[in-house]
Amino acid sequence: MKPTRTIAAAAAVLAAAAGCTAGGGAVRPSGSGPGGDASPTPSPTGAAPSSPGPGGAPSAGAAEEVYVYNTHGDEDGYADQEPEGLTASEFTAFNDLEWTEWGTDRASGEGDLTGTWCLPECQDDPYRVPVELTDPEPVGGRMYFTGYEVGASGELPDDRRKAMEEADGGRLMRPGD
């Protein structure tokens, strides 16, 4: 193989391995963030995953795809679906997430909640809470959830809930934030 072909082939492999895509960050399969399962999780609707069309715009089947922007384990961030770990904001994170619904208007699940607003108490003993992702909006040619709500939980004291709400107002990070 000629040197120029070798270099071009190596560049193509590196680009594919890096998950390069157009339109709002790399897309990783469901739960594929650091520490997650590398195999995609089937969509609850049974729809096959779709990829962006030309110029990063959603393809015809992509209208139903909604992502959450996630920097969990990767400060550059990526488009994610049904993550096991989610950095909601610079103040709040969820781990050990188990999703019961991932739809076009909302996503629901349960996970371990921690944040700067509850340290040091919650570092080793996070709060197990229900969580809902809400308010999908288009960003860079993809739909992203932009808000989150923590449901009622006997584990999360009222003073900690208030501190969490004051910290980020339930606003999820988005590409470009």
PyMOL commands that set and color helices and strands:
alter all, ss='L'
color gray80, all
select helices_A, chain A and resi 3-17+54-56+60-64+116-118+121-124+158-168
alter helices_A, ss='H'
color red, helices_A
select strands_A, chain A and resi 66-70+78-80+86-87+92-102+107-115+127-139+142-150
alter strands_A, ss='S'
color yellow, strands_A
deselect
rebuild
show_as cartoon
